[in-house]
Amino acid sequence: MADWPSLKQVRQLLRLQPDTAEDALIDQARLAAIDWCFQRTGQRWDPADAGGLLPDSVYQAATLLAARYYRRRDSLDGTIGWGDLGVIRVGNRDPDVEALLGPYVPMVFG
């Protein structure tokens, strides 16, 4: 993968059609996800650099996280209604995103 996910790519994952109002929210979530990937890994992948190609797993993590952030607006208090089952809590970490970023997260000893 050569670059961070685009607005169009995140929208495709969400299965949404272009919409000016929604696109602004999706793009805000996309930029927040990219920033979080920078913070989590401590690395700055710049596709303009020769060696700065974004690994596929980091691209996928950013795309999934952007979609999660966008959908999170439907559960402002961290819970969602689940029909007859009642209310369930939405976790603050996505295990798939963590697994995808795992090889790039610095190890901490101590």
Phi and psi in degrees as GROMACS dihedral restraints (atoms count N, CA, C in turn):
[ dihedral_restraints ]
;  ai    aj    ak    al  type     phi  dphi    fc
    3     4     5     6     1  -105.4    20    10
    4     5     6     7     1   -19.3    20    10
    6     7     8     9     1  -148.8    20    10
    7     8     9    10     1   168.2    20    10
    9    10    11    12     1   -67.4    20    10
   10    11    12    13     1   158.7    20    10
   12    13    14    15     1   -62.4    20    10
   13    14    15    16     1   143.3    20    10
   15    16    17    18     1   -90.7    20    10
   16    17    18    19     1   168.9    20    10
   18    19    20    21     1   -57.0    20    10
   19    20    21    22     1   -44.1    20    10
   21    22    23    24     1   -60.5    20    10
   22    23    24    25     1   -41.6    20    10
   24    25    26    27     1   -67.3    20    10
   25    26    27    28     1   -39.5    20    10
   27    28    29    30     1   -68.0    20    10
   28    29    30    31     1   -41.7    20    10
   30    31    32    33     1   -60.6    20    10
   31    32    33    34     1   -38.7    20    10
   33    34    35    36     1   -63.3    20    10
   34    35    36    37     1   -41.6    20    10
   36    37    38    39     1   -61.5    20    10
   37    38    39    40     1   -38.0    20    10
   39    40    41    42     1   -77.6    20    10
   40    41    42    43     1    -9.1    20    10
   42    43    44    45     1    59.3    20    10
   43    44    45    46     1    46.4    20    10
   45    46    47    48     1  -115.8    20    10
   46    47    48    49     1   150.8    20    10
   48    49    50    51     1   -87.4    20    10
   49    50    51    52     1   156.9    20    10
   51    52    53    54     1   -57.3    20    10
   52    53    54    55     1   134.7    20    10
   54    55    56    57     1  -154.1    20    10
   55    56    57    58     1   124.2    20    10
   57    58    59    60     1   -55.6    20    10
   58    59    60    61     1   -47.4    20    10
   60    61    62    63     1   -67.0    20    10
   61    62    63    64     1   -45.6    20    10
   63    64    65    66     1   -69.7    20    10
   64    65    66    67     1   -36.5    20    10
   66    67    68    69     1   -60.2    20    10
   67    68    69    70     1   -36.3    20    10
   69    70    71    72     1   -64.4    20    10
   70    71    72    73     1   -40.0    20    10
   72    73    74    75     1   -70.4    20    10
   73    74    75    76     1   -40.7    20    10
   75    76    77    78     1   -63.3    20    10
   76    77    78    79     1   -42.1    20    10
   78    79    80    81     1   -67.1    20    10
   79    80    81    82     1   -36.6    20    10
   81    82    83    84     1   -62.9    20    10
   82    83    84    85     1   -43.2    20    10
   84    85    86    87     1   -64.4    20    10
   85    86    87    88     1   -39.0    20    10
   87    88    89    90     1   -62.7    20    10
   88    89    90    91     1   -45.7    20    10
   90    91    92    93     1   -66.5    20    10
   91    92    93    94     1   -37.2    20    10
   93    94    95    96     1   -65.2    20    10
   94    95    96    97     1   -39.1    20    10
   96    97    98    99     1   -65.7    20    10
   97    98    99   100     1   -42.2    20    10
   99   100   101   102     1   -63.1    20    10
  100   101   102   103     1   -44.1    20    10
  102   103   104   105     1   -61.2    20    10
  103   104   105   106     1   -41.8    20    10
  105   106   107   108     1   -64.4    20    10
  106   107   108   109     1   -38.4    20    10
  108   109   110   111     1   -62.9    20    10
  109   110   111   112     1   -39.0    20    10
  111   112   113   114     1   -60.9    20    10
  112   113   114   115     1   -48.1    20    10
  114   115   116   117     1   -65.3    20    10
  115   116   117   118     1   -43.3    20    10
  117   118   119   120     1   -66.0    20    10
  118   119   120   121     1   -39.7    20    10
  120   121   122   123     1   -93.0    20    10
  121   122   123   124     1   -21.4    20    10
  123   124   125   126     1    71.9    20    10
  124   125   126   127     1    14.2    20    10
  126   127   128   129     1  -118.5    20    10
  127   128   129   130     1   146.8    20    10
  129   130   131   132     1  -114.7    20    10
  130   131   132   133     1   100.5    20    10
  132   133   134   135     1   -85.0    20    10
  133   134   135   136     1   120.7    20    10
  135   136   137   138     1  -117.6    20    10
  136   137   138   139     1   106.9    20    10
  138   139   140   141     1   -58.6    20    10
  139   140   141   142     1   -17.8    20    10
  141   142   143   144     1   -70.8    20    10
  142   143   144   145     1   -25.0    20    10
  144   145   146   147     1   -77.1    20    10
  145   146   147   148     1   148.7    20    10
  147   148   149   150     1   -61.8    20    10
  148   149   150   151     1   -41.3    20    10
  150   151   152   153     1   -96.7    20    10
  151   152   153   154     1    10.4    20    10
  153   154   155   156     1   -95.0    20    10
  154   155   156   157     1    23.2    20    10
  156   157   158   159     1   -63.7    20    10
  157   158   159   160     1   135.9    20    10
  159   160   161   162     1   -77.0    20    10
  160   161   162   163     1   124.5    20    10
  162   163   164   165     1   -62.8    20    10
  163   164   165   166     1   147.4    20    10
  165   166   167   168     1   -57.0    20    10
  166   167   168   169     1   -38.3    20    10
  168   169   170   171     1   -68.8    20    10
  169   170   171   172     1   -33.3    20    10
  171   172   173   174     1   -72.3    20    10
  172   173   174   175     1   -39.1    20    10
  174   175   176   177     1   -58.4    20    10
  175   176   177   178     1   -48.0    20    10
  177   178   179   180     1   -63.9    20    10
  178   179   180   181     1   -41.0    20    10
  180   181   182   183     1   -61.7    20    10
  181   182   183   184     1   -44.1    20    10
  183   184   185   186     1   -64.8    20    10
  184   185   186   187     1   -38.5    20    10
  186   187   188   189     1   -66.5    20    10
  187   188   189   190     1   -47.5    20    10
  189   190   191   192     1   -62.4    20    10
  190   191   192   193     1   -42.5    20    10
  192   193   194   195     1   -66.7    20    10
  193   194   195   196     1   -39.0    20    10
  195   196   197   198     1   -62.0    20    10
  196   197   198   199     1   -43.2    20    10
  198   199   200   201     1   -64.2    20    10
  199   200   201   202     1   -39.5    20    10
  201   202   203   204     1   -64.7    20    10
  202   203   204   205     1   -44.6    20    10
  204   205   206   207     1   -61.2    20    10
  205   206   207   208     1   -41.3    20    10
  207   208   209   210     1   -63.0    20    10
  208   209   210   211     1   -46.3    20    10
  210   211   212   213     1   -70.3    20    10
  211   212   213   214     1   -23.3    20    10
  213   214   215   216     1   -62.6    20    10
  214   215   216   217     1   -23.3    20    10
  216   217   218   219     1   -64.2    20    10
  217   218   219   220     1   -17.6    20    10
  219   220   221   222     1   -81.4    20    10
  220   221   222   223     1    -5.0    20    10
  222   223   224   225     1  -138.3    20    10
  223   224   225   226     1    66.5    20    10
  225   226   227   228     1   -58.2    20    10
  226   227   228   229     1   -32.3    20    10
  228   229   230   231     1   -95.0    20    10
  229   230   231   232     1     7.4    20    10
  231   232   233   234     1    87.1    20    10
  232   233   234   235     1    10.7    20    10
  234   235   236   237     1  -129.4    20    10
  235   236   237   238     1   154.9    20    10
  237   238   239   240     1  -135.6    20    10
  238   239   240   241     1   148.6    20    10
  240   241   242   243     1   -75.3    20    10
  241   242   243   244     1   138.1    20    10
  243   244   245   246     1  -125.1    20    10
  244   245   246   247     1    51.4    20    10
  246   247   248   249     1    58.9    20    10
  247   248   249   250     1  -132.2    20    10
  249   250   251   252     1   -68.3    20    10
  250   251   252   253     1   -15.6    20    10
  252   253   254   255     1   -80.1    20    10
  253   254   255   256     1   -11.4    20    10
  255   256   257   258     1    95.4    20    10
  256   257   258   259     1  -147.1    20    10
  258   259   260   261     1  -104.8    20    10
  259   260   261   262     1   137.9    20    10
  261   262   263   264     1  -122.4    20    10
  262   263   264   265     1   153.8    20    10
  264   265   266   267     1   -90.2    20    10
  265   266   267   268     1   135.9    20    10
  267   268   269   270     1   -91.0    20    10
  268   269   270   271     1   123.0    20    10
  270   271   272   273     1   -64.6    20    10
  271   272   273   274     1   155.0    20    10
  273   274   275   276     1   -87.1    20    10
  274   275   276   277     1    -8.1    20    10
  276   277   278   279     1  -126.6    20    10
  277   278   279   280     1   140.9    20    10
  279   280   281   282     1   -99.4    20    10
  280   281   282   283     1   116.8    20    10
  282   283   284   285     1   -62.4    20    10
  283   284   285   286     1   -30.0    20    10
  285   286   287   288     1   -68.1    20    10
  286   287   288   289     1   -42.4    20    10
  288   289   290   291     1   -63.6    20    10
  289   290   291   292     1   -43.5    20    10
  291   292   293   294     1   -61.4    20    10
  292   293   294   295     1   -41.4    20    10
  294   295   296   297     1   -66.9    20    10
  295   296   297   298     1   -38.9    20    10
  297   298   299   300     1   -67.1    20    10
  298   299   300   301     1   -36.5    20    10
  300   301   302   303     1   -86.2    20    10
  301   302   303   304     1   -16.1    20    10
  303   304   305   306     1   -43.9    20    10
  304   305   306   307     1   -49.0    20    10
  306   307   308   309     1   -65.6    20    10
  307   308   309   310     1   -14.0    20    10
  309   310   311   312     1  -108.4    20    10
  310   311   312   313     1    -1.8    20    10
  312   313   314   315     1   -85.4    20    10
  313   314   315   316     1   131.5    20    10
  315   316   317   318     1   -62.6    20    10
  316   317   318   319     1   141.8    20    10
  318   319   320   321     1   -79.8    20    10
  319   320   321   322     1   139.8    20    10
  321   322   323   324     1  -117.5    20    10
  322   323   324   325     1   125.2    20    10
  324   325   326   327     1  -110.4    20    10
  325   326   327   328     1   141.4    20    10
